[in-house]
Amino acid sequence: QERLVQSGGGSVQAGGSLRLSCTVSGFTVNTFCMGWFRQSPGKGREGLATIYYGGDDYGGDRPAYADSVKGRFTVSQDNAKNTAYLQIENLTPEDTGMYYCAADSVDPLPGLSCPLAYSYHYWGQGTQVTVAS
């Protein structure tokens, strides 16, 4: 059974940084798409970044980012730990929200990144990030 378990998050001061983790298990394929999303108060769910999990031997993990987070957010993976990460730098109060990782047993098209606008099937439990000004 596919499962995503998140950790990290918390309360930080503006300008600080955080690393969110998403540990995966139960997938029957070695490669799949993963995404990171945010649900902020009063806003809809926002796609932040994607990564092609396990894609190192298949053209790279092809990270992709929403324009709003480019330069501050970095997505990565550690296959040995079955974990994907979202590193967030220079946090602002606008980054406050519930952060989710998601995955689906699909591969991106050749040469492309995993899509942000996609109905990922498997979701982590979410982790809260609160940024104080």
C-alpha positions in Angstrom: 0.0 0.0 0.0 1.4 3.3 -1.1 2.1 5.7 1.8 3.6 9.1 2.2 4.6 10.3 5.7 5.7 13.9 6.2 7.9 15.5 8.8 9.4 18.9 9.4 7.6 22.1 9.5 7.0 24.2 12.5 7.1 27.9 13.5 9.9 30.1 12.4 10.7 33.8 12.1 10.6 35.6 8.8 13.9 35.2 7.0 14.5 31.7 8.4 14.5 28.4 6.6 12.9 25.0 6.9 13.3 21.6 5.3 10.2 19.4 4.9 10.5 15.7 4.4 8.3 13.2 2.7 9.1 9.5 3.2 7.5 7.1 0.7 6.7 3.4 1.0 4.7 0.8 -0.7 5.2 1.9 -4.3 5.6 -1.0 -6.7 7.5 1.1 -9.2 10.9 2.6 -8.9 10.1 5.9 -10.5 7.1 8.1 -10.1 6.1 11.8 -10.0 5.9 13.7 -6.7 4.6 17.1 -6.0 4.6 19.6 -3.1 1.6 21.7 -2.4 0.5 24.4 0.0 -2.9 25.2 1.5 -2.9 28.7 3.0 -5.7 30.3 5.0 -8.3 31.7 2.7 -6.6 30.4 -0.4 -6.9 27.4 -2.6 -4.3 24.7 -2.9 -1.2 25.9 -4.6 1.2 23.8 -6.5 4.8 24.5 -5.5 7.2 22.1 -7.0 7.6 18.6 -8.5 10.3 16.0 -8.8 10.7 12.8 -10.7 11.4 10.4 -7.9 14.0 7.8 -8.8 14.6 9.5 -12.1 18.3 9.9 -11.7 18.9 7.1 -14.2 16.2 8.3 -16.6 17.2 11.7 -17.5 17.5 13.2 -14.1 14.9 14.1 -11.4 13.8 17.2 -13.4 12.8 19.5 -10.6 10.1 22.1 -11.5 8.8 25.0 -9.6 5.9 27.4 -9.6 7.0 30.9 -10.6 6.0 32.2 -7.2 8.6 30.1 -5.4 11.5 29.9 -7.8 14.8 30.8 -6.2 13.6 30.1 -2.6 12.3 26.6 -2.8 14.4 23.5 -3.6 13.1 20.0 -4.1 15.4 17.0 -3.8 15.3 13.3 -3.0 17.4 10.7 -1.3 16.6 7.3 -2.7 18.6 5.5 0.0 16.3 7.0 2.6 13.1 6.8 0.5 12.6 10.4 1.1 11.9 13.6 -0.8 12.6 17.0 0.6 11.4 20.6 0.1 13.9 23.2 1.3 12.5 26.6 1.9 14.7 29.6 2.3 14.0 33.2 3.3 10.5 32.4 4.7 7.9 35.1 4.7 4.5 35.3 6.5 2.9 34.6 3.2 4.5 31.1 3.3 2.3 30.2 6.2 0.1 27.2 5.5 -0.3 23.5 5.5 2.2 21.8 3.2 1.5 18.5 1.5 3.6 16.1 -0.5 1.8 14.0 -3.1 2.7 11.2 -5.6 1.3 9.1 -8.3 2.6 6.1 -10.3 3.2 8.0 -13.4 6.3 9.1 -15.3 6.7 12.5 -17.0 6.9 12.8 -20.7 10.4 12.4 -22.1 12.4 15.5 -21.4 9.7 17.1 -19.3 9.2 17.6 -15.6 6.4 16.1 -13.6 3.3 18.3 -13.8 2.1 20.6 -11.1 -1.4 20.7 -12.5 -2.2 17.1 -11.9 -4.5 15.1 -9.7 -2.0 13.2 -7.7 -3.5 10.1 -6.1 -1.4 9.6 -3.0 -1.0 12.3 -0.3 0.9 12.9 2.8 -0.8 13.9 6.0 0.4 17.5 5.8 2.7 19.5 8.0 2.0 23.0 9.2 4.4 25.9 8.6 3.9 29.1 10.4 6.1 32.2 9.7 6.0 35.1 12.2 6.9 38.6 11.0 
